[in-house]
């Protein structure tokens, strides 16, 4: 694995799975290449959205009925 793979949240999952086991991973609902691909209707009532390449864009949804999807799409 290269350094690039260690900093990518999605890619490093495979490394963790092989080294210490899948039971140490938080369940993954889906992986999207762009915000336009997200089917918000299919997400559970509570979820977290995270970019795989950075550390500051985490979006936490505690109640989908009150979540502003359009505002969340605009967060860089």
PDB file with SEQRES, HELIX, SHEET and CRYST1 records, atoms N, CA, C and O in Angstrom:
SEQRES   1 A   76  UNK UNK UNK UNK UNK UNK UNK UNK UNK UNK UNK UNK UNK          
SEQRES   2 A   76  UNK UNK UNK UNK UNK UNK UNK UNK UNK UNK UNK UNK UNK          
SEQRES   3 A   76  UNK UNK UNK UNK UNK UNK UNK UNK UNK UNK UNK UNK UNK          
SEQRES   4 A   76  UNK UNK UNK UNK UNK UNK UNK UNK UNK UNK UNK UNK UNK          
SEQRES   5 A   76  UNK UNK UNK UNK UNK UNK UNK UNK UNK UNK UNK UNK UNK          
SEQRES   6 A   76  UNK UNK UNK UNK UNK UNK UNK UNK UNK UNK UNK                  
HELIX    1 AA1 UNK A    3  UNK A    7  1                                   5    
HELIX    2 AA2 UNK A   11  UNK A   19  1                                   9    
HELIX    3 AA3 UNK A   22  UNK A   24  5                                   3    
HELIX    4 AA4 UNK A   35  UNK A   37  5                                   3    
HELIX    5 AA5 UNK A   40  UNK A   42  5                                   3    
HELIX    6 AA6 UNK A   64  UNK A   66  5                                   3    
HELIX    7 AA7 UNK A   69  UNK A   73  1                                   5    
SHEET    1 AA1 2 UNK A  47  UNK A  49  0                                        
SHEET    2 AA1 2 UNK A  59  UNK A  61 -1                                        
CRYST1    1.000    1.000    1.000  90.00  90.00  90.00 P 1           1          
ATOM      1  N   UNK A   1       0.829  -1.178   0.000  1.00  0.00           N  
ATOM      2  CA  UNK A   1       0.000   0.000   0.000  1.00  0.00           C  
ATOM      3  C   UNK A   1       0.880   1.249   0.000  1.00  0.00           C  
ATOM      4  O   UNK A   1       1.895   1.304   0.694  1.00  0.00           O  
ATOM      5  N   UNK A   2       0.485   2.235  -0.774  1.00  0.00           N  
ATOM      6  CA  UNK A   2       1.232   3.489  -0.797  1.00  0.00           C  
ATOM      7  C   UNK A   2       0.675   4.441   0.242  1.00  0.00           C  
ATOM      8  O   UNK A   2      -0.406   4.215   0.785  1.00  0.00           O  
ATOM      9  N   UNK A   3       1.415   5.508   0.518  1.00  0.00           N  
ATOM     10  CA  UNK A   3       0.959   6.512   1.478  1.00  0.00           C  
ATOM     11  C   UNK A   3      -0.410   7.056   1.076  1.00  0.00           C  
ATOM     12  O   UNK A   3      -1.250   7.320   1.936  1.00  0.00           O  
ATOM     13  N   UNK A   4      -0.634   7.222  -0.208  1.00  0.00           N  
ATOM     14  CA  UNK A   4      -1.914   7.726  -0.710  1.00  0.00           C  
ATOM     15  C   UNK A   4      -3.069   6.851  -0.235  1.00  0.00           C  
ATOM     16  O   UNK A   4      -4.139   7.368   0.088  1.00  0.00           O  
ATOM     17  N   UNK A   5      -2.878   5.567  -0.188  1.00  0.00           N  
ATOM     18  CA  UNK A   5      -3.924   4.642   0.248  1.00  0.00           C  
ATOM     19  C   UNK A   5      -4.192   4.744   1.746  1.00  0.00           C  
ATOM     20  O   UNK A   5      -5.315   4.496   2.185  1.00  0.00           O  
ATOM     21  N   UNK A   6      -3.196   5.099   2.528  1.00  0.00           N  
ATOM     22  CA  UNK A   6      -3.380   5.197   3.973  1.00  0.00           C  
ATOM     23  C   UNK A   6      -4.202   6.423   4.366  1.00  0.00           C  
ATOM     24  O   UNK A   6      -4.882   6.397   5.392  1.00  0.00           O  
ATOM     25  N   UNK A   7      -4.155   7.473   3.591  1.00  0.00           N  
ATOM     26  CA  UNK A   7      -4.887   8.690   3.941  1.00  0.00           C  
ATOM     27  C   UNK A   7      -6.292   8.711   3.352  1.00  0.00           C  
ATOM     28  O   UNK A   7      -7.088   9.582   3.703  1.00  0.00           O  
ATOM     29  N   UNK A   8      -6.606   7.794   2.484  1.00  0.00           N  
ATOM     30  CA  UNK A   8      -7.944   7.710   1.905  1.00  0.00           C  
ATOM     31  C   UNK A   8      -8.805   6.809   2.790  1.00  0.00           C  
ATOM     32  O   UNK A   8      -8.509   5.624   2.943  1.00  0.00           O  
ATOM     33  N   UNK A   9      -9.873   7.369   3.375  1.00  0.00           N  
ATOM     34  CA  UNK A   9     -10.699   6.635   4.341  1.00  0.00           C  
ATOM     35  C   UNK A   9     -11.294   5.353   3.758  1.00  0.00           C  
ATOM     36  O   UNK A   9     -11.444   4.360   4.470  1.00  0.00           O  
ATOM     37  N   UNK A  10     -11.628   5.371   2.487  1.00  0.00           N  
ATOM     38  CA  UNK A  10     -12.219   4.190   1.874  1.00  0.00           C  
ATOM     39  C   UNK A  10     -11.147   3.135   1.584  1.00  0.00           C  
ATOM     40  O   UNK A  10     -11.336   1.958   1.893  1.00  0.00           O  
ATOM     41  N   UNK A  11     -10.051   3.542   1.006  1.00  0.00           N  
ATOM     42  CA  UNK A  11      -8.997   2.583   0.650  1.00  0.00           C  
ATOM     43  C   UNK A  11      -8.371   1.918   1.873  1.00  0.00           C  
ATOM     44  O   UNK A  11      -8.014   0.741   1.820  1.00  0.00           O  
ATOM     45  N   UNK A  12      -8.235   2.650   2.962  1.00  0.00           N  
ATOM     46  CA  UNK A  12      -7.583   2.085   4.138  1.00  0.00           C  
ATOM     47  C   UNK A  12      -8.450   1.008   4.803  1.00  0.00           C  
ATOM     48  O   UNK A  12      -7.943   0.207   5.588  1.00  0.00           O  
ATOM     49  N   UNK A  13      -9.733   0.983   4.499  1.00  0.00           N  
ATOM     50  CA  UNK A  13     -10.617  -0.050   5.054  1.00  0.00           C  
ATOM     51  C   UNK A  13     -10.124  -1.462   4.691  1.00  0.00           C  
ATOM     52  O   UNK A  13     -10.171  -2.370   5.521  1.00  0.00           O  
ATOM     53  N   UNK A  14      -9.663  -1.635   3.473  1.00  0.00           N  
ATOM     54  CA  UNK A  14      -9.165  -2.944   3.053  1.00  0.00           C  
ATOM     55  C   UNK A  14      -7.935  -3.351   3.860  1.00  0.00           C  
ATOM     56  O   UNK A  14      -7.788  -4.514   4.234  1.00  0.00           O  
ATOM     57  N   UNK A  15      -7.058  -2.391   4.123  1.00  0.00           N  
ATOM     58  CA  UNK A  15      -5.867  -2.661   4.929  1.00  0.00           C  
ATOM     59  C   UNK A  15      -6.260  -3.086   6.346  1.00  0.00           C  
ATOM     60  O   UNK A  15      -5.739  -4.070   6.870  1.00  0.00           O  
ATOM     61  N   UNK A  16      -7.176  -2.345   6.959  1.00  0.00           N  
ATOM     62  CA  UNK A  16      -7.632  -2.683   8.315  1.00  0.00           C  
ATOM     63  C   UNK A  16      -8.277  -4.062   8.326  1.00  0.00           C  
ATOM     64  O   UNK A  16      -8.035  -4.857   9.234  1.00  0.00           O  
ATOM     65  N   UNK A  17      -9.086  -4.343   7.328  1.00  0.00           N  
ATOM     66  CA  UNK A  17      -9.771  -5.638   7.231  1.00  0.00           C  
ATOM     67  C   UNK A  17      -8.756  -6.786   7.211  1.00  0.00           C  
ATOM     68  O   UNK A  17      -8.946  -7.794   7.891  1.00  0.00           O  
ATOM     69  N   UNK A  18      -7.687  -6.634   6.438  1.00  0.00           N  
ATOM     70  CA  UNK A  18      -6.712  -7.719   6.330  1.00  0.00           C  
ATOM     71  C   UNK A  18      -5.773  -7.801   7.530  1.00  0.00           C  
ATOM     72  O   UNK A  18      -5.301  -8.885   7.874  1.00  0.00           O  
ATOM     73  N   UNK A  19      -5.496  -6.660   8.172  1.00  0.00           N  
ATOM     74  CA  UNK A  19      -4.533  -6.654   9.283  1.00  0.00           C  
ATOM     75  C   UNK A  19      -5.157  -7.010  10.633  1.00  0.00           C  
ATOM     76  O   UNK A  19      -4.587  -7.806  11.380  1.00  0.00           O  
ATOM     77  N   UNK A  20      -6.323  -6.432  10.959  1.00  0.00           N  
ATOM     78  CA  UNK A  20      -6.891  -6.677  12.290  1.00  0.00           C  
ATOM     79  C   UNK A  20      -8.330  -7.186  12.260  1.00  0.00           C  
ATOM     80  O   UNK A  20      -8.875  -7.571  13.295  1.00  0.00           O  
ATOM     81  N   UNK A  21      -8.947  -7.190  11.078  1.00  0.00           N  
ATOM     82  CA  UNK A  21     -10.276  -7.769  10.970  1.00  0.00           C  
ATOM     83  C   UNK A  21     -11.381  -6.767  10.688  1.00  0.00           C  
ATOM     84  O   UNK A  21     -11.354  -5.629  11.154  1.00  0.00           O  
ATOM     85  N   UNK A  22     -12.341  -7.218   9.920  1.00  0.00           N  
ATOM     86  CA  UNK A  22     -13.469  -6.394   9.498  1.00  0.00           C  
ATOM     87  C   UNK A  22     -14.339  -5.930  10.670  1.00  0.00           C  
ATOM     88  O   UNK A  22     -15.016  -4.906  10.571  1.00  0.00           O  
ATOM     89  N   UNK A  23     -14.323  -6.672  11.771  1.00  0.00           N  
ATOM     90  CA  UNK A  23     -15.148  -6.307  12.926  1.00  0.00           C  
ATOM     91  C   UNK A  23     -14.730  -4.975  13.552  1.00  0.00           C  
ATOM     92  O   UNK A  23     -15.464  -4.423  14.372  1.00  0.00           O  
ATOM     93  N   UNK A  24     -13.568  -4.457  13.176  1.00  0.00           N  
ATOM     94  CA  UNK A  24     -13.092  -3.173  13.698  1.00  0.00           C  
ATOM     95  C   UNK A  24     -13.512  -1.987  12.819  1.00  0.00           C  
ATOM     96  O   UNK A  24     -13.185  -0.840  13.124  1.00  0.00           O  
ATOM     97  N   UNK A  25     -14.223  -2.260  11.749  1.00  0.00           N  
ATOM     98  CA  UNK A  25     -14.662  -1.204  10.835  1.00  0.00           C  
ATOM     99  C   UNK A  25     -16.091  -0.772  11.135  1.00  0.00           C  
ATOM    100  O   UNK A  25     -16.942  -1.603  11.450  1.00  0.00           O  
ATOM    101  N   UNK A  26     -16.351   0.515  11.039  1.00  0.00           N  
ATOM    102  CA  UNK A  26     -17.708   1.036  11.153  1.00  0.00           C  
ATOM    103  C   UNK A  26     -18.449   0.627   9.879  1.00  0.00           C  
ATOM    104  O   UNK A  26     -17.887   0.723   8.789  1.00  0.00           O  
ATOM    105  N   UNK A  27     -19.696   0.172   9.995  1.00  0.00           N  
ATOM    106  CA  UNK A  27     -20.441  -0.248   8.798  1.00  0.00           C  
ATOM    107  C   UNK A  27     -20.499   0.866   7.747  1.00  0.00           C  
ATOM    108  O   UNK A  27     -20.667   2.042   8.069  1.00  0.00           O  
ATOM    109  N   UNK A  28     -20.356   0.465   6.508  1.00  0.00           N  
ATOM    110  CA  UNK A  28     -20.360   1.386   5.375  1.00  0.00           C  
ATOM    111  C   UNK A  28     -21.658   1.195   4.602  1.00  0.00           C  
ATOM    112  O   UNK A  28     -21.975   0.081   4.185  1.00  0.00           O  
ATOM    113  N   UNK A  29     -22.410   2.272   4.410  1.00  0.00           N  
ATOM    114  CA  UNK A  29     -23.682   2.190   3.692  1.00  0.00           C  
ATOM    115  C   UNK A  29     -23.451   2.207   2.191  1.00  0.00           C  
ATOM    116  O   UNK A  29     -23.996   1.376   1.465  1.00  0.00           O  
ATOM    117  N   UNK A  30     -22.643   3.153   1.724  1.00  0.00           N  
ATOM    118  CA  UNK A  30     -22.398   3.285   0.289  1.00  0.00           C  
ATOM    119  C   UNK A  30     -21.180   4.152   0.043  1.00  0.00           C  
ATOM    120  O   UNK A  30     -20.713   4.861   0.935  1.00  0.00           O  
ATOM    121  N   UNK A  31     -20.668   4.086  -1.189  1.00  0.00           N  
ATOM    122  CA  UNK A  31     -19.571   4.930  -1.634  1.00  0.00           C  
ATOM    123  C   UNK A  31     -20.034   5.627  -2.907  1.00  0.00           C  
ATOM    124  O   UNK A  31     -20.544   4.989  -3.827  1.00  0.00           O  
ATOM    125  N   UNK A  32     -19.852   6.930  -2.947  1.00  0.00           N  
ATOM    126  CA  UNK A  32     -20.281   7.729  -4.097  1.00  0.00           C  
ATOM    127  C   UNK A  32     -19.088   8.481  -4.665  1.00  0.00           C  
ATOM    128  O   UNK A  32     -18.164   8.835  -3.933  1.00  0.00           O  
ATOM    129  N   UNK A  33     -19.111   8.720  -5.953  1.00  0.00           N  
ATOM    130  CA  UNK A  33     -18.059   9.491  -6.599  1.00  0.00           C  
ATOM    131  C   UNK A  33     -18.369  10.987  -6.610  1.00  0.00           C  
ATOM    132  O   UNK A  33     -17.467  11.808  -6.773  1.00  0.00           O  
ATOM    133  N   UNK A  34     -19.647  11.342  -6.435  1.00  0.00           N  
ATOM    134  CA  UNK A  34     -20.047  12.749  -6.398  1.00  0.00           C  
ATOM    135  C   UNK A  34     -21.312  12.886  -5.566  1.00  0.00           C  
ATOM    136  O   UNK A  34     -22.030  11.910  -5.349  1.00  0.00           O  
ATOM    137  N   UNK A  35     -21.580  14.095  -5.103  1.00  0.00           N  
ATOM    138  CA  UNK A  35     -22.759  14.349  -4.276  1.00  0.00           C  
ATOM    139  C   UNK A  35     -24.047  14.086  -5.060  1.00  0.00           C  
ATOM    140  O   UNK A  35     -25.067  13.724  -4.474  1.00  0.00           O  
ATOM    141  N   UNK A  36     -24.002  14.264  -6.357  1.00  0.00           N  
ATOM    142  CA  UNK A  36     -25.186  14.032  -7.189  1.00  0.00           C  
ATOM    143  C   UNK A  36     -25.622  12.569  -7.189  1.00  0.00           C  
ATOM    144  O   UNK A  36     -26.784  12.280  -7.478  1.00  0.00           O  
ATOM    145  N   UNK A  37     -24.742  11.662  -6.879  1.00  0.00           N  
ATOM    146  CA  UNK A  37     -25.054  10.230  -6.865  1.00  0.00           C  
ATOM    147  C   UNK A  37     -25.787   9.794  -5.596  1.00  0.00           C  
ATOM    148  O   UNK A  37     -26.360   8.706  -5.562  1.00  0.00           O  
ATOM    149  N   UNK A  38     -25.776  10.617  -4.570  1.00  0.00           N  
ATOM    150  CA  UNK A  38     -26.358  10.220  -3.292  1.00  0.00           C  
ATOM    151  C   UNK A  38     -27.875  10.163  -3.391  1.00  0.00           C  
ATOM    152  O   UNK A  38     -28.524  11.143  -3.758  1.00  0.00           O  
ATOM    153  N   UNK A  39     -28.425   9.014  -3.063  1.00  0.00           N  
ATOM    154  CA  UNK A  39     -29.877   8.835  -3.006  1.00  0.00           C  
ATOM    155  C   UNK A  39     -30.283   9.004  -1.545  1.00  0.00           C  
ATOM    156  O   UNK A  39     -30.301   8.041  -0.778  1.00  0.00           O  
ATOM    157  N   UNK A  40     -30.609  10.245  -1.171  1.00  0.00           N  
ATOM    158  CA  UNK A  40     -30.909  10.541   0.230  1.00  0.00           C  
ATOM    159  C   UNK A  40     -32.100   9.744   0.744  1.00  0.00           C  
ATOM    160  O   UNK A  40     -32.157   9.419   1.930  1.00  0.00           O  
ATOM    161  N   UNK A  41     -33.043   9.427  -0.121  1.00  0.00           N  
ATOM    162  CA  UNK A  41     -34.211   8.653   0.304  1.00  0.00           C  
ATOM    163  C   UNK A  41     -33.826   7.250   0.771  1.00  0.00           C  
ATOM    164  O   UNK A  41     -34.516   6.665   1.606  1.00  0.00           O  
ATOM    165  N   UNK A  42     -32.738   6.713   0.244  1.00  0.00           N  
ATOM    166  CA  UNK A  42     -32.329   5.357   0.610  1.00  0.00           C  
ATOM    167  C   UNK A  42     -31.487   5.312   1.893  1.00  0.00           C  
ATOM    168  O   UNK A  42     -31.237   4.232   2.428  1.00  0.00           O  
ATOM    169  N   UNK A  43     -31.057   6.460   2.381  1.00  0.00           N  
ATOM    170  CA  UNK A  43     -30.242   6.496   3.596  1.00  0.00           C  
ATOM    171  C   UNK A  43     -31.119   6.285   4.833  1.00  0.00           C  
ATOM    172  O   UNK A  43     -32.302   6.625   4.819  1.00  0.00           O  
ATOM    173  N   UNK A  44     -30.548   5.729   5.893  1.00  0.00           N  
ATOM    174  CA  UNK A  44     -31.314   5.545   7.133  1.00  0.00           C  
ATOM    175  C   UNK A  44     -31.630   6.891   7.788  1.00  0.00           C  
ATOM    176  O   UNK A  44     -31.158   7.928   7.321  1.00  0.00           O  
ATOM    177  N   UNK A  45     -32.409   6.888   8.843  1.00  0.00           N  
ATOM    178  CA  UNK A  45     -32.809   8.118   9.517  1.00  0.00           C  
ATOM    179  C   UNK A  45     -31.615   8.872  10.099  1.00  0.00           C  
ATOM    180  O   UNK A  45     -31.635  10.102  10.160  1.00  0.00           O  
ATOM    181  N   UNK A  46     -30.591   8.165  10.522  1.00  0.00           N  
ATOM    182  CA  UNK A  46     -29.364   8.775  11.029  1.00  0.00           C  
ATOM    183  C   UNK A  46     -28.190   8.253  10.211  1.00  0.00           C  
ATOM    184  O   UNK A  46     -28.091   7.054   9.949  1.00  0.00           O  
ATOM    185  N   UNK A  47     -27.294   9.167   9.805  1.00  0.00           N  
ATOM    186  CA  UNK A  47     -26.134   8.757   9.007  1.00  0.00           C  
ATOM    187  C   UNK A  47     -25.059   9.823   9.088  1.00  0.00           C  
ATOM    188  O   UNK A  47     -25.293  10.924   9.588  1.00  0.00           O  
ATOM    189  N   UNK A  48     -23.874   9.486   8.590  1.00  0.00           N  
ATOM    190  CA  UNK A  48     -22.748  10.410   8.513  1.00  0.00           C  
ATOM    191  C   UNK A  48     -22.229  10.374   7.082  1.00  0.00           C  
ATOM    192  O   UNK A  48     -22.051   9.302   6.505  1.00  0.00           O  
ATOM    193  N   UNK A  49     -21.989  11.549   6.515  1.00  0.00           N  
ATOM    194  CA  UNK A  49     -21.372  11.667   5.197  1.00  0.00           C  
ATOM    195  C   UNK A  49     -19.952  12.183   5.393  1.00  0.00           C  
ATOM    196  O   UNK A  49     -19.729  13.156   6.113  1.00  0.00           O  
ATOM    197  N   UNK A  50     -18.991  11.520   4.743  1.00  0.00           N  
ATOM    198  CA  UNK A  50     -17.602  11.944   4.864  1.00  0.00           C  
ATOM    199  C   UNK A  50     -16.922  11.809   3.516  1.00  0.00           C  
ATOM    200  O   UNK A  50     -17.124  10.826   2.803  1.00  0.00           O  
ATOM    201  N   UNK A  51     -16.115  12.801   3.169  1.00  0.00           N  
ATOM    202  CA  UNK A  51     -15.246  12.667   2.004  1.00  0.00           C  
ATOM    203  C   UNK A  51     -14.115  11.724   2.391  1.00  0.00           C  
ATOM    204  O   UNK A  51     -13.671  11.712   3.539  1.00  0.00           O  
ATOM    205  N   UNK A  52     -13.665  10.954   1.451  1.00  0.00           N  
ATOM    206  CA  UNK A  52     -12.606  10.001   1.781  1.00  0.00           C  
ATOM    207  C   UNK A  52     -11.225  10.640   1.764  1.00  0.00           C  
ATOM    208  O   UNK A  52     -10.269  10.035   2.250  1.00  0.00           O  
ATOM    209  N   UNK A  53     -11.094  11.842   1.220  1.00  0.00           N  
ATOM    210  CA  UNK A  53      -9.784  12.444   1.001  1.00  0.00           C  
ATOM    211  C   UNK A  53      -9.430  13.593   1.936  1.00  0.00           C  
ATOM    212  O   UNK A  53      -8.334  14.144   1.831  1.00  0.00           O  
ATOM    213  N   UNK A  54     -10.333  13.975   2.856  1.00  0.00           N  
ATOM    214  CA  UNK A  54      -9.991  15.080   3.741  1.00  0.00           C  
ATOM    215  C   UNK A  54     -10.415  14.789   5.177  1.00  0.00           C  
ATOM    216  O   UNK A  54     -10.889  13.694   5.481  1.00  0.00           O  
ATOM    217  N   UNK A  55     -10.243  15.771   6.055  1.00  0.00           N  
ATOM    218  CA  UNK A  55     -10.566  15.530   7.463  1.00  0.00           C  
ATOM    219  C   UNK A  55     -11.485  16.593   8.053  1.00  0.00           C  
ATOM    220  O   UNK A  55     -11.622  16.669   9.274  1.00  0.00           O  
ATOM    221  N   UNK A  56     -12.117  17.416   7.217  1.00  0.00           N  
ATOM    222  CA  UNK A  56     -12.933  18.467   7.783  1.00  0.00           C  
ATOM    223  C   UNK A  56     -14.339  18.572   7.253  1.00  0.00           C  
ATOM    224  O   UNK A  56     -15.062  19.502   7.608  1.00  0.00           O  
ATOM    225  N   UNK A  57     -14.743  17.650   6.419  1.00  0.00           N  
ATOM    226  CA  UNK A  57     -16.046  17.803   5.770  1.00  0.00           C  
ATOM    227  C   UNK A  57     -17.087  16.787   6.251  1.00  0.00           C  
ATOM    228  O   UNK A  57     -17.997  16.440   5.498  1.00  0.00           O  
ATOM    229  N   UNK A  58     -16.969  16.324   7.449  1.00  0.00           N  
ATOM    230  CA  UNK A  58     -17.926  15.358   7.974  1.00  0.00           C  
ATOM    231  C   UNK A  58     -19.270  16.030   8.228  1.00  0.00           C  
ATOM    232  O   UNK A  58     -19.339  17.087   8.855  1.00  0.00           O  
ATOM    233  N   UNK A  59     -20.338  15.403   7.731  1.00  0.00           N  
ATOM    234  CA  UNK A  59     -21.699  15.901   7.928  1.00  0.00           C  
ATOM    235  C   UNK A  59     -22.464  14.842   8.699  1.00  0.00           C  
ATOM    236  O   UNK A  59     -22.551  13.694   8.264  1.00  0.00           O  
ATOM    237  N   UNK A  60     -23.020  15.224   9.843  1.00  0.00           N  
ATOM    238  CA  UNK A  60     -23.758  14.290  10.692  1.00  0.00           C  
ATOM    239  C   UNK A  60     -25.243  14.588  10.597  1.00  0.00           C  
ATOM    240  O   UNK A  60     -25.671  15.725  10.796  1.00  0.00           O  
ATOM    241  N   UNK A  61     -26.019  13.574  10.296  1.00  0.00           N  
ATOM    242  CA  UNK A  61     -27.472  13.703  10.247  1.00  0.00           C  
ATOM    243  C   UNK A  61     -28.047  12.891  11.399  1.00  0.00           C  
ATOM    244  O   UNK A  61     -27.923  11.667  11.427  1.00  0.00           O  
ATOM    245  N   UNK A  62     -28.675  13.572  12.343  1.00  0.00           N  
ATOM    246  CA  UNK A  62     -29.280  12.893  13.485  1.00  0.00           C  
ATOM    247  C   UNK A  62     -30.758  12.591  13.256  1.00  0.00           C  
ATOM    248  O   UNK A  62     -31.322  11.708  13.903  1.00  0.00           O  
ATOM    249  N   UNK A  63     -31.390  13.330  12.325  1.00  0.00           N  
ATOM    250  CA  UNK A  63     -32.804  13.120  12.014  1.00  0.00           C  
ATOM    251  C   UNK A  63     -33.050  13.540  10.574  1.00  0.00           C  
ATOM    252  O   UNK A  63     -33.071  14.731  10.261  1.00  0.00           O  
ATOM    253  N   UNK A  64     -33.234  12.570   9.709  1.00  0.00           N  
ATOM    254  CA  UNK A  64     -33.382  12.844   8.285  1.00  0.00           C  
ATOM    255  C   UNK A  64     -34.572  13.752   7.990  1.00  0.00           C  
ATOM    256  O   UNK A  64     -34.543  14.498   7.011  1.00  0.00           O  
ATOM    257  N   UNK A  65     -35.608  13.702   8.810  1.00  0.00           N  
ATOM    258  CA  UNK A  65     -36.794  14.537   8.601  1.00  0.00           C  
ATOM    259  C   UNK A  65     -36.468  16.024   8.764  1.00  0.00           C  
ATOM    260  O   UNK A  65     -37.153  16.874   8.197  1.00  0.00           O  
ATOM    261  N   UNK A  66     -35.428  16.337   9.535  1.00  0.00           N  
ATOM    262  CA  UNK A  66     -35.055  17.731   9.774  1.00  0.00           C  
ATOM    263  C   UNK A  66     -33.766  18.128   9.050  1.00  0.00           C  
ATOM    264  O   UNK A  66     -33.296  19.255   9.206  1.00  0.00           O  
ATOM    265  N   UNK A  67     -33.204  17.237   8.279  1.00  0.00           N  
ATOM    266  CA  UNK A  67     -31.918  17.464   7.624  1.00  0.00           C  
ATOM    267  C   UNK A  67     -32.114  18.271   6.339  1.00  0.00           C  
ATOM    268  O   UNK A  67     -33.006  17.972   5.545  1.00  0.00           O  
ATOM    269  N   UNK A  68     -31.280  19.291   6.138  1.00  0.00           N  
ATOM    270  CA  UNK A  68     -31.337  20.127   4.942  1.00  0.00           C  
ATOM    271  C   UNK A  68     -30.386  19.549   3.888  1.00  0.00           C  
ATOM    272  O   UNK A  68     -29.195  19.862   3.880  1.00  0.00           O  
ATOM    273  N   UNK A  69     -30.916  18.713   3.008  1.00  0.00           N  
ATOM    274  CA  UNK A  69     -30.097  18.043   2.004  1.00  0.00           C  
ATOM    275  C   UNK A  69     -29.433  19.030   1.045  1.00  0.00           C  
ATOM    276  O   UNK A  69     -28.265  18.877   0.688  1.00  0.00           O  
ATOM    277  N   UNK A  70     -30.190  20.034   0.637  1.00  0.00           N  
ATOM    278  CA  UNK A  70     -29.638  21.011  -0.320  1.00  0.00           C  
ATOM    279  C   UNK A  70     -28.485  21.779   0.299  1.00  0.00           C  
ATOM    280  O   UNK A  70     -27.485  22.027  -0.375  1.00  0.00           O  
ATOM    281  N   UNK A  71     -28.595  22.158   1.548  1.00  0.00           N  
ATOM    282  CA  UNK A  71     -27.502  22.853   2.242  1.00  0.00           C  
ATOM    283  C   UNK A  71     -26.295  21.931   2.371  1.00  0.00           C  
ATOM    284  O   UNK A  71     -25.162  22.367   2.170  1.00  0.00           O  
ATOM    285  N   UNK A  72     -26.519  20.686   2.698  1.00  0.00           N  
ATOM    286  CA  UNK A  72     -25.423  19.724   2.842  1.00  0.00           C  
ATOM    287  C   UNK A  72     -24.683  19.509   1.526  1.00  0.00           C  
ATOM    288  O   UNK A  72     -23.466  19.325   1.525  1.00  0.00           O  
ATOM    289  N   UNK A  73     -25.395  19.530   0.417  1.00  0.00           N  
ATOM    290  CA  UNK A  73     -24.766  19.347  -0.891  1.00  0.00           C  
ATOM    291  C   UNK A  73     -23.790  20.473  -1.215  1.00  0.00           C  
ATOM    292  O   UNK A  73     -22.849  20.277  -1.984  1.00  0.00           O  
ATOM    293  N   UNK A  74     -24.007  21.641  -0.637  1.00  0.00           N  
ATOM    294  CA  UNK A  74     -23.167  22.819  -0.944  1.00  0.00           C  
ATOM    295  C   UNK A  74     -21.934  22.923  -0.058  1.00  0.00           C  
ATOM    296  O   UNK A  74     -21.071  23.766  -0.303  1.00  0.00           O  
ATOM    297  N   UNK A  75     -21.838  22.091   0.956  1.00  0.00           N  
ATOM    298  CA  UNK A  75     -20.673  22.130   1.843  1.00  0.00           C  
ATOM    299  C   UNK A  75     -19.468  21.595   1.090  1.00  0.00           C  
ATOM    300  O   UNK A  75     -19.514  20.489   0.551  1.00  0.00           O  
ATOM    301  N   UNK A  76     -18.383  22.372   1.046  1.00  0.00           N  
ATOM    302  CA  UNK A  76     -17.198  21.934   0.264  1.00  0.00           C  
ATOM    303  C   UNK A  76     -16.517  20.718   0.838  1.00  0.00           C  
ATOM    304  O   UNK A  76     -15.521  20.250   0.286  1.00  0.00           O  
TER     305      UNK A  76                                                      
END                                                                             
